[in-house]
Amino acid sequence: MPAIQTYVPLYRKYRPQSFADLVGQEAIVQTLTNAIETQKVAHAYLLCGPRGTGKTSTARILAKSLNCAQGPTATPCQTCDACVGVTNGAAIDIIEIDAASNNGVENARDLIENCQFAPMSGRYKIYIVDEVHMLSTAAFNALLKTLEEPPPNVVFIFATTEAHKVLPTIISRCQRFDFSRITTDQLIAHLTQTAEREGIRIAPEALQAIARHARGGMRNALSMLDQVGVLSQANPQTVVSQADVIRFIGALEQDALFELTDAIARQDAAALLAKLGNLNDRGVDPALLARDLAQHLRDLFLTAVCGPSVQAQELGVSVDALARLQTQSPSFSREEYPQLLQSLAALERDLRRTQQPQLWLEIGLMDLAFRTDVHTLKGLSERVASLEDALAGEAARTLLSAAPNSGGLPPTAPATSATAPLTPQRSTTPASQPATGFSSPAAASATPASVQPSISGGGLDWDAMIASIPSMPLRAQLTQQAFLLGIEGTRVTIGCPSEPVLQMLKKEDRFFHLQKAVDAAMGRTTQVVIVLEKTRPARGASVPPGPARAVAAVSAAPPAMESARPLHQVPTDSEPAPPLPPAPPDDDEPEAMETSVEAPPPAPQPHYADDEDDMAEAKKYTMELLQGKPLS
């Protein structure tokens, strides 16, 4: 009876046997070669990276190099017993362990006991532990001491695809090498050589499709070449085409991807559902469809970003496909592409867990087509751009006083002179009124012209000054629990009956508005001082130029604020009032600036509390006034 001939797959037949055969890992090859030649071999190595990139092959090549009869050498002879034993998997001193099935602490203890014995035939006893991340925590901890101080001539080589699952204490005791994915060009070159050796007639576009779907793994690429190579080997006249590759590996042809993308871009639900139905009848895996569509959108994104500089080799597509990508890439904006890709990634994850993948594929792609969130963001961007354009031509008064309409844009401002200055101007007021450098909407709405002040002193209209403050709690507090004591030059003394009220008025934001209102009412920069005073002056009494009685003056402005305020000279009659210092961040409504152009009076503005504490305090004052209780 003839012996059964066993077929060896291509990925096993063409497994690298030396460092020179490794593809795409030049840095790792150079490092290990130098370590062997300088006799600086570490006691433990950790090989990390995606599947099919050469981790286990590198571990076996390193074992050959260390135990070769002509070594240690970076170029093993491949003919001695040690090299042949590693190739055939029969080397006594090379122990390969599958951590997925030997992951317990008992297996770790057996390894520790056996590694104490000297090598039987070679120089080193080498343990190759594949998928080391599958070891349990107890097994890892059992290996720590032996891994840190192993017996002489013992080398541990760990390989894993998930390095983040390996304990940091293990990683710190190893030399770590990270394997990168093999590039598309390197895969195509290696596949071309392998096809020539095996006599496989295959088109270059088909090799590009294989390399593209291998996703950087040489084992994946050789397995797909082995699968489609049967067509050519069965009939020497047959050339494997790109369509054959797509059909055999279950991928989508590019025409289908372009049609799906067009339907999504046009928001054509009928065409999208019809195409999905045809693909479902052909048995296309929904998760695979979502993955290939995401890859197609990624190519469109790169084409849109890079423009004419992108090359077909960089994307792993043909020249004709690149031309179609350049034509289709403007279908989406650059802002839309990342969101579309994120949605497809989430859809692919969901499709692998659901029991109705076709249903959720249709729902997901329909949502992708109409993509409400993307269109909402796009509409908001357009509205913001329109708003910026509209604001660019508006005057300062219109910008500050215009109320937003339903479309989010300010109403059209009345026609004004093109040369109207936007800087504050000194207002033209009667001689009895102090000139101010700004006009307060709160004052305009809260103090009619018929109201006459009842307290005055030294050019300060106390009631009008309070009415010009935009903060309602601060106005109520000044009206009920503060009073003007005197004015001496630029020094304005304000009294309050209690220490809590004094501390409340000394808050930076409140004192700023008080200082600004006093400066505006006086028409010059002043120094506001708040003192404790129990006795309130009689209503309508004349306020003396200096303090009514000797009291300890307490400066309400913090030191940092005093140093930050600019000091201005007192203006004369011939020069305008100096501009006021900028206000700190506050929730109050910004004040409109006057211009030399005649403009309609500003619309009444709502008053806003400084914060929640101020609002609560204002409510308290209001309730006490309504109930007739004495104010606290």
C-alpha positions as MATLAB code, in Angstrom:
seq = 'MPAIQTYVPLYRKYRPQSFADLVGQEAIVQTLTNAIETQKVAHAYLLCGPRGTGKTSTARILAKSLNCAQGPTATPCQTCDACVGVTNGAAIDIIEIDAASNNGVENARDLIENCQFAPMSGRYKIYIVDEVHMLSTAAFNALLKTLEEPPPNVVFIFATTEAHKVLPTIISRCQRFDFSRITTDQLIAHLTQTAEREGIRIAPEALQAIARHARGGMRNALSMLDQVGVLSQANPQTVVSQADVIRFIGALEQDALFELTDAIARQDAAALLAKLGNLNDRGVDPALLARDLAQHLRDLFLTAVCGPSVQAQELGVSVDALARLQTQSPSFSREEYPQLLQSLAALERDLRRTQQPQLWLEIGLMDLAFRTDVHTLKGLSERVASLEDALAGEAARTLLSAAPNSGGLPPTAPATSATAPLTPQRSTTPASQPATGFSSPAAASATPASVQPSISGGGLDWDAMIASIPSMPLRAQLTQQAFLLGIEGTRVTIGCPSEPVLQMLKKEDRFFHLQKAVDAAMGRTTQVVIVLEKTRPARGASVPPGPARAVAAVSAAPPAMESARPLHQVPTDSEPAPPLPPAPPDDDEPEAMETSVEAPPPAPQPHYADDEDDMAEAKKYTMELLQGKPLS';
ca = [
       0.000    0.000    0.000;
       1.588    3.315   -1.030;
       2.246    5.882    1.639;
      -0.158    8.794    1.859;
       1.488   11.985    0.676;
       0.927   14.818    3.118;
       0.503   18.300    1.662;
       2.439   21.041    3.436;
       0.721   24.472    3.357;
       2.684   27.334    1.934;
       2.947   29.224    5.213;
       4.699   26.187    6.731;
       6.701   25.332    3.654;
       8.129   28.831    3.386;
       8.571   29.533    7.097;
      11.768   31.617    7.617;
      14.765   29.458    8.586;
      17.294   32.257    9.129;
      17.336   35.931   10.021;
      17.821   36.769    6.347;
      14.458   35.173    5.508;
      12.466   37.379    7.888;
      10.404   39.995    6.038;
       9.709   43.474    7.377;
      11.532   43.197   10.743;
      14.924   44.672    9.885;
      15.458   46.458   13.220;
      14.827   43.301   15.267;
      17.064   41.222   13.003;
      19.906   43.723   13.334;
      19.612   43.851   17.136;
      19.606   40.074   17.624;
      22.444   39.621   15.123;
      24.626   42.102   16.998;
      23.771   40.476   20.337;
      24.847   37.037   19.074;
      28.036   38.288   17.455;
      29.084   40.231   20.577;
      28.046   37.345   22.895;
      25.573   39.538   24.791;
      22.622   37.165   24.740;
      19.963   38.011   27.330;
      18.388   35.382   29.556;
      14.796   36.346   28.584;
      13.137   37.832   25.500;
       9.566   39.003   24.957;
       8.397   39.054   21.328;
       5.200   41.090   20.808;
       3.186   41.944   17.732;
       0.255   41.040   15.464;
      -0.259   37.486   14.297;
       1.678   36.263   11.293;
       4.554   38.746   11.588;
       7.309   36.238   12.529;
       7.431   35.999   16.334;
       7.604   32.190   16.651;
       9.864   31.939   13.609;
      12.255   34.454   15.193;
      12.295   32.423   18.416;
      13.231   29.238   16.527;
      15.893   31.022   14.465;
      17.416   32.397   17.674;
      17.426   28.883   19.154;
      19.227   27.584   16.042;
      21.783   30.362   16.200;
      22.621   29.670   19.848;
      22.923   25.860   19.564;
      24.338   25.541   16.034;
      27.464   23.394   15.813;
      29.276   26.314   14.188;
      27.960   28.874   16.603;
      26.784   30.766   18.376;
      26.313   32.435   15.024;
      23.777   34.714   13.359;
      23.856   32.466   10.246;
      23.102   28.893   11.355;
      24.330   26.120    9.045;
      20.910   24.390    8.752;
      22.671   20.999    8.462;
      23.877   20.075   11.958;
      21.763   18.040   14.353;
      20.772   21.096   16.388;
      19.537   23.037   13.333;
      17.713   20.062   11.841;
      16.165   19.271   15.218;
      14.761   22.778   15.545;
      13.389   22.672   11.985;
      11.700   19.307   12.571;
      10.581   20.117   16.106;
      12.641   17.277   17.595;
      15.421   19.188   19.397;
      15.832   17.919   22.949;
      17.065   21.185   24.410;
      14.451   23.352   22.685;
      11.186   23.098   24.624;
       8.156   24.763   23.041;
       5.193   25.303   25.379;
       1.687   26.403   24.435;
       0.626   28.680   27.280;
      -3.011   28.481   26.190;
      -3.218   24.837   27.334;
      -0.469   24.921   29.987;
      -1.380   28.041   31.911;
      -1.630   26.782   35.494;
       0.744   27.250   38.387;
       1.526   23.483   38.291;
       2.883   23.855   34.755;
       5.019   26.772   35.896;
       6.410   24.676   38.752;
       7.284   21.841   36.363;
       9.104   24.313   34.130;
      11.049   25.677   37.107;
      12.103   22.174   38.212;
      13.153   21.034   34.730;
      15.158   24.147   33.928;
      17.559   23.318   36.773;
      19.070   20.475   34.712;
      21.895   21.244   32.293;
      21.340   21.007   28.506;
      21.807   17.500   27.132;
      23.319   18.187   23.694;
      23.458   21.889   22.955;
      24.969   24.936   24.634;
      21.653   26.359   25.847;
      18.382   25.017   27.122;
      15.794   27.250   25.495;
      12.141   27.547   26.527;
       9.816   29.021   23.856;
       6.483   29.914   25.457;
       3.878   30.857   22.834;
       0.846   33.024   23.739;
       2.411   33.755   27.116;
      -0.381   36.200   28.000;
      -2.631   33.168   28.614;
      -0.682   32.221   31.762;
      -2.543   32.780   35.007;
      -1.411   35.367   37.522;
      -0.234   32.635   39.867;
       1.852   31.069   37.090;
       3.398   34.432   36.263;
       4.267   35.033   39.907;
       5.778   31.554   40.215;
       8.110   32.343   37.287;
       9.315   35.686   38.630;
      12.306   34.513   40.667;
      13.493   31.964   38.116;
      13.017   34.450   35.292;
      15.088   37.072   37.066;
      17.947   34.709   38.025;
      17.736   31.622   35.794;
      20.253   28.780   35.901;
      23.296   29.095   33.617;
      22.743   28.465   29.908;
      18.936   28.816   30.132;
      17.122   31.260   27.824;
      13.410   32.082   27.959;
      11.686   33.340   24.783;
       8.097   34.506   25.257;
       5.793   35.297   22.312;
       2.439   37.045   22.566;
      -0.069   38.977   20.485;
      -1.440   40.839   23.543;
       1.470   42.303   25.456;
      -0.815   44.447   27.625;
      -2.014   41.254   29.381;
       1.500   40.301   30.498;
       2.370   41.389   34.036;
       4.668   44.426   34.206;
       6.958   42.473   36.541;
       7.487   39.920   33.750;
       8.047   42.553   31.082;
      10.644   44.347   33.210;
      12.734   41.164   33.379;
      12.794   40.630   29.588;
      14.183   42.330   26.530;
      11.091   43.363   24.605;
      10.864   43.384   20.801;
       7.754   44.763   19.098;
       7.055   43.295   15.655;
       5.386   45.624   13.158;
       2.903   44.760   10.452;
       4.467   43.928    7.099;
       3.885   46.593    4.474;
       1.812   45.953    1.361;
       4.823   46.330   -0.943;
       6.831   43.781    1.043;
       3.928   41.340    1.008;
       3.494   41.695   -2.761;
       7.206   41.145   -3.379;
       7.291   38.006   -1.214;
       4.059   36.649   -2.717;
       5.444   37.165   -6.225;
       8.544   35.121   -5.400;
       6.474   32.374   -3.790;
       4.078   32.207   -6.759;
       7.006   31.843   -9.170;
       8.478   29.004   -7.107;
       5.157   27.175   -6.958;
       4.243   27.808  -10.590;
       1.116   29.816   -9.765;
      -0.030   32.147  -12.563;
      -1.660   35.126  -10.874;
      -2.364   38.690  -11.994;
      -0.660   41.617  -10.202;
      -4.083   43.029   -9.251;
      -4.878   39.723   -7.556;
      -1.647   39.900   -5.552;
      -2.581   43.448   -4.511;
      -5.980   42.219   -3.328;
      -4.333   39.422   -1.299;
      -1.798   41.770    0.276;
      -4.537   44.290    1.031;
      -6.731   41.759    2.855;
      -3.802   40.120    4.669;
      -3.633   43.222    6.930;
       0.111   43.038    7.477;
       0.328   39.307    8.246;
       2.565   37.066    6.125;
       0.787   33.903    7.239;
      -2.558   35.320    6.141;
      -1.141   36.291    2.745;
       0.446   32.871    2.115;
      -2.748   31.087    3.176;
      -4.838   33.106    0.689;
      -2.276   32.527   -2.072;
      -2.380   28.814   -1.307;
      -6.166   28.855   -1.560;
      -6.459   30.646   -4.910;
      -3.378   28.944   -6.374;
      -5.358   25.754   -6.827;
      -7.122   27.355   -9.809;
      -3.875   27.885  -11.693;
      -2.281   24.592  -10.713;
      -5.318   22.618  -11.882;
      -5.218   24.334  -15.278;
      -1.811   25.783  -16.280;
      -3.481   28.117  -18.792;
      -5.607   29.797  -16.126;
      -4.459   33.097  -14.638;
      -5.886   33.903  -11.230;
      -7.659   37.264  -11.451;
      -8.672   39.814   -8.860;
     -12.293   38.676   -9.123;
     -11.205   35.108   -8.283;
      -9.387   36.335   -5.180;
     -12.381   38.377   -4.032;
     -14.719   35.445   -4.581;
     -12.500   32.932   -2.775;
     -11.705   35.009    0.292;
     -15.288   36.295    0.633;
     -14.426   39.961    0.196;
     -16.394   42.610   -1.665;
     -15.467   43.699   -5.145;
     -14.627   47.357   -5.566;
     -17.650   48.032   -7.782;
     -19.982   47.082   -4.935;
     -18.121   49.340   -2.520;
     -18.320   52.285   -4.914;
     -22.058   51.693   -5.436;
     -22.748   51.490   -1.694;
     -20.787   54.674   -1.063;
     -22.647   56.514   -3.839;
     -25.993   55.486   -2.351;
     -24.914   56.703    1.090;
     -23.674   60.019   -0.302;
     -26.932   60.602   -2.243;
     -29.062   59.418    0.697;
     -30.747   57.031   -1.740;
     -32.461   54.569    0.592;
     -33.989   52.473   -2.187;
     -30.683   51.897   -3.996;
     -28.891   51.184   -0.718;
     -31.414   48.556    0.402;
     -31.470   46.947   -3.040;
     -27.675   46.606   -3.073;
     -27.633   45.187    0.454;
     -30.270   42.647   -0.584;
     -28.161   41.489   -3.536;
     -25.092   41.101   -1.347;
     -27.108   39.167    1.222;
     -28.343   36.775   -1.492;
     -24.719   36.140   -2.424;
     -23.949   35.204    1.181;
     -21.684   38.159    2.033;
     -20.953   38.341    5.756;
     -22.462   41.602    7.145;
     -19.509   42.174    9.486;
     -17.093   41.680    6.591;
     -19.123   44.121    4.498;
     -18.907   46.763    7.224;
     -15.150   46.211    7.527;
     -14.536   46.478    3.775;
     -16.742   49.560    3.533;
     -14.737   51.176    6.330;
     -11.530   50.389    4.445;
     -13.010   51.956    1.315;
     -13.983   55.122    3.192;
     -10.497   55.241    4.655;
      -9.057   55.216    1.124;
     -11.464   57.994    0.153;
     -10.419   59.997    3.206;
      -6.710   59.678    2.402;
      -7.418   60.592   -1.206;
      -9.359   63.698   -0.139;
      -6.676   64.785    2.339;
      -3.565   64.056    0.250;
      -5.040   65.074   -3.074;
      -3.070   64.332   -6.253;
       0.046   63.394   -4.254;
      -1.401   60.052   -3.102;
      -0.053   57.020   -4.939;
      -1.837   53.787   -5.837;
       0.878   51.756   -4.101;
       0.285   53.594   -0.843;
      -3.367   52.571   -0.844;
      -2.772   49.103   -2.274;
      -5.128   49.656   -5.219;
      -4.764   49.762   -8.982;
      -4.334   52.947  -10.980;
      -7.901   52.727  -12.311;
      -9.274   52.307   -8.791;
      -7.266   55.323   -7.636;
      -8.858   57.434  -10.377;
     -12.317   56.375   -9.201;
     -11.385   57.171   -5.594;
     -10.308   60.672   -6.597;
     -13.640   61.167   -8.365;
     -15.732   59.930   -5.422;
     -13.760   61.500   -2.533;
     -15.516   64.941   -2.750;
     -18.848   63.247   -1.934;
     -18.134   63.868    1.761;
     -16.434   66.705    3.577;
     -13.255   66.197    5.539;
     -15.187   66.674    8.767;
     -17.627   63.899    7.853;
     -15.079   61.167    7.144;
     -13.898   60.590   10.756;
     -17.482   60.378   11.999;
     -18.442   57.945    9.237;
     -15.468   55.724   10.051;
     -16.268   55.753   13.758;
     -19.875   54.779   13.039;
     -18.755   51.881   10.817;
     -16.314   50.642   13.460;
     -19.089   50.579   16.058;
     -21.422   48.880   13.559;
     -18.865   46.134   12.864;
     -18.510   45.407   16.581;
     -22.268   45.218   17.024;
     -22.739   42.939   14.010;
     -20.423   40.310   15.499;
     -22.614   40.038   18.599;
     -26.138   40.261   17.243;
     -28.348   37.386   16.142;
     -29.810   39.440   13.255;
     -26.771   40.886   11.481;
     -28.544   41.675    8.193;
     -31.264   43.678    9.935;
     -28.820   45.764   11.927;
     -26.582   46.195    8.892;
     -29.465   47.768    7.000;
     -30.393   49.959    9.959;
     -26.784   50.998   10.499;
     -26.141   51.921    6.871;
     -29.453   53.766    6.614;
     -28.523   55.772    9.682;
     -25.133   56.354    8.082;
     -26.809   57.647    4.932;
     -29.079   60.122    6.684;
     -26.543   60.668    9.546;
     -28.583   63.212   11.506;
     -25.700   64.048   13.838;
     -23.330   64.731   10.952;
     -25.829   66.970    9.149;
     -26.637   68.768   12.392;
     -22.977   69.541   12.972;
     -22.580   70.583    9.348;
     -25.609   72.892    9.618;
     -24.285   74.401   12.831;
     -20.935   75.038   11.164;
     -22.669   76.817    8.295;
     -24.749   78.891   10.709;
     -21.648   79.855   12.707;
     -19.893   80.880    9.491;
     -22.923   82.987    8.493;
     -23.014   84.531   11.956;
     -19.345   85.459   11.781;
     -19.879   87.074    8.388;
     -22.867   89.027    9.697;
     -21.073   90.176   12.835;
     -18.088   91.381   10.825;
     -20.154   94.265    9.389;
     -22.122   95.208   12.531;
     -21.450   98.200   14.763;
     -20.556   97.724   18.414;
     -23.988   98.862   19.627;
     -25.780   96.376   17.380;
     -23.502   93.535   18.495;
     -24.174   94.168   22.169;
     -27.871   95.026   22.089;
     -29.281   92.831   19.288;
     -31.452   89.957   20.487;
     -30.979   86.602   18.676;
     -33.796   85.597   16.373;
     -35.079   82.083   15.623;
     -32.392   81.486   13.010;
     -29.570   82.282   15.423;
     -28.551   85.514   13.559;
     -28.837   89.119   14.887;
     -31.405   91.364   13.204;
     -30.249   93.831   10.597;
     -28.869   96.988   12.158;
     -30.212  100.387   11.117;
     -28.215  102.256    8.524;
     -25.328  104.196   10.089;
     -22.417  106.141    8.792;
     -19.566  104.029    7.509;
     -17.138  106.201    9.431;
     -18.870  105.875   12.810;
     -16.219  105.323   15.482;
     -16.600  102.285   17.731;
     -14.713  103.767   20.693;
     -16.575  105.225   23.718;
     -17.236  108.969   23.468;
     -17.865  111.544   26.146;
     -21.602  112.064   26.280;
     -23.117  115.527   25.761;
     -25.075  116.047   29.011;
     -26.241  119.195   30.813;
     -23.812  120.888   33.181;
     -25.692  119.578   36.189;
     -25.168  116.003   35.067;
     -21.686  114.419   35.350;
     -20.295  113.269   32.015;
     -19.647  109.544   31.814;
     -17.635  107.409   29.455;
     -20.324  104.780   28.957;
     -24.080  104.352   28.855;
     -25.624  101.609   31.006;
     -28.723   99.806   29.697;
     -29.734   99.032   33.266;
     -29.626  102.678   34.170;
     -31.629  103.627   31.109;
     -34.368  101.165   31.978;
     -34.404  101.607   35.741;
     -34.159  105.396   36.188;
     -36.680  107.543   34.267;
     -35.841  111.168   33.616;
     -38.609  112.365   35.974;
     -37.041  110.788   39.055;
     -34.968  113.304   41.026;
     -32.237  112.157   43.416;
     -32.875  112.723   47.092;
     -29.280  112.426   48.266;
     -26.422  114.308   46.666;
     -23.009  115.413   47.663;
     -19.978  116.805   45.984;
     -21.142  116.012   42.453;
     -22.307  112.433   43.191;
     -25.955  111.573   42.512;
     -26.310  108.614   44.893;
     -29.665  107.272   43.662;
     -28.736  107.661   39.994;
     -25.405  105.967   40.660;
     -27.160  102.988   42.266;
     -29.657  102.777   39.420;
     -26.819  102.570   36.877;
     -25.446   99.336   38.419;
     -26.571   96.358   36.314;
     -26.515   93.847   39.211;
     -29.905   93.705   40.933;
     -28.637   92.200   44.270;
     -25.933   94.845   44.499;
     -28.484   97.627   43.818;
     -30.800   96.268   46.529;
     -27.946   95.978   49.015;
     -26.701   99.518   48.385;
     -30.246  100.925   48.580;
     -31.159   99.225   51.872;
     -27.860   98.854   53.758;
     -25.371  101.418   52.444;
     -25.258  105.203   52.329;
     -22.988  108.026   51.247;
     -20.989  109.588   54.085;
     -18.815  112.128   52.311;
     -16.646  113.158   49.395;
     -13.171  114.614   49.782;
     -11.395  115.263   46.478;
     -11.275  111.919   44.680;
     -12.049  109.984   47.896;
     -15.659  108.776   48.207;
     -16.622  107.342   51.624;
     -19.558  104.917   51.814;
     -20.944  103.642   55.102;
     -22.622  100.359   56.017;
     -24.114   99.279   59.348;
     -22.577   95.808   59.864;
     -19.439   93.784   59.217;
     -21.223   91.089   57.061;
     -22.483   93.783   54.723;
     -18.988   95.265   54.575;
     -17.467   91.911   53.646;
     -20.169   91.334   51.044;
     -19.425   94.673   49.380;
     -15.699   93.909   49.435;
     -16.142   90.978   47.065;
     -14.090   91.635   43.960;
     -16.901   91.433   41.426;
     -19.291   93.630   43.473;
     -16.670   96.195   44.347;
     -15.692   96.469   40.709;
     -19.242   97.387   39.639;
     -19.528   99.814   42.555;
     -16.225  101.463   41.687;
     -17.185  101.698   38.034;
     -20.557  103.257   38.838;
     -18.999  105.837   41.188;
     -16.334  106.757   38.629;
     -18.998  107.183   35.961;
     -21.200  109.297   38.222;
     -18.299  111.498   39.319;
     -16.866  111.806   35.819;
     -13.358  110.919   36.975;
     -11.383  108.173   38.639;
     -12.097  108.001   42.361;
     -11.040  106.044   45.435;
     -14.010  104.281   47.007;
     -13.667  103.535   50.731;
     -16.269  101.569   52.715;
     -16.441  102.085   56.509;
     -18.534  100.769   59.373;
     -21.143  103.327   60.413;
     -24.257  102.562   62.439;
     -26.090  105.872   61.911;
     -27.598  106.564   58.496;
     -27.771  110.281   57.430;
     -31.243  111.797   57.235;
     -33.007  111.453   53.887;
     -32.374  114.575   51.812;
     -29.639  115.871   54.140;
     -26.626  117.547   52.632;
     -23.595  115.325   52.716;
     -20.484  117.029   54.069;
     -17.381  117.068   51.871;
     -15.493  114.852   54.309;
     -16.433  111.888   56.526;
     -19.261  112.708   58.936;
     -17.386  111.395   61.967;
     -14.029  109.842   62.741;
     -14.253  106.211   61.811;
     -11.628  103.623   60.805;
     -11.609  103.520   56.979;
     -11.582  100.041   55.527;
     -10.456   99.706   51.913;
     -12.788   97.354   50.154;
     -10.563   96.551   47.189;
      -8.224   93.534   47.558;
      -4.494   94.293   47.182;
      -4.283   92.462   43.849;
      -7.206   94.431   42.505;
      -5.771   97.756   43.698;
      -2.516   97.059   41.866;
      -4.346   95.932   38.757;
      -6.526   99.060   38.449;
      -4.962  101.706   36.197;
      -4.510  105.084   37.855;
      -5.789  108.005   35.773;
      -5.379  111.712   36.279;
      -8.465  113.714   37.107;
      -9.755  115.084   33.768;
     -10.040  118.783   33.212;
     -12.932  120.544   31.529;
     -11.105  120.544   28.200;
     -10.205  116.888   27.996;
     -12.499  113.845   27.843;
     -12.971  111.442   30.692;
     -10.489  108.526   30.696;
     -11.757  105.101   29.642;
     -12.896  102.780   32.388;
     -10.862   99.656   33.285;
     -12.104   96.377   31.779;
     -14.550   94.394   33.862;
     -13.665   90.922   35.206;
     -15.649   87.914   33.882;
     -19.203   88.218   35.124;
     -22.620   86.919   34.215;
     -24.028   90.450   33.981;
     -25.124   91.781   30.605;
     -22.286   93.709   28.850;
     -22.795   97.414   28.554;
     -23.296   99.126   25.226;
     -20.777  101.757   24.066;
     -21.906  105.075   22.731;
     -20.934  106.182   19.266;
     -21.122  109.534   17.557;
     -23.901  108.229   15.286;
     -27.494  108.857   16.269;
     -28.893  105.421   17.111;
     -32.217  104.266   18.554;
     -32.308  103.759   22.320;
     -31.222  100.285   23.369;
     -33.858   97.707   24.123;
     -34.514   97.028   27.812;
     -32.089   94.419   29.028;
     -32.840   91.853   31.722;
     -30.949   92.027   34.979;
     -28.933   88.989   35.972;
     -27.788   87.976   39.394;
     -24.088   87.538   39.938;
     -24.506   84.015   41.166;
     -26.890   81.773   43.069;
     -25.928   83.325   46.429;
     -26.781   86.798   45.131;
     -30.120   85.628   43.801;
     -31.007   84.030   47.140;
     -29.966   87.208   48.935;
     -32.118   89.344   46.621;
     -35.136   87.109   47.250;
     -34.542   87.454   50.979;
     -34.516   91.261   50.761;
     -37.711   91.246   48.688;
     -39.581   89.009   51.138;
     -38.539   91.153   54.092;
     -39.738   94.281   52.313;
     -43.105   92.689   51.461;
     -43.632   91.423   55.016;
     -42.598   94.706   56.611;
     -39.791   93.106   58.610;
     -36.673   95.068   59.541;
     -33.837   94.350   57.150;
     -31.044   92.178   58.586;
];
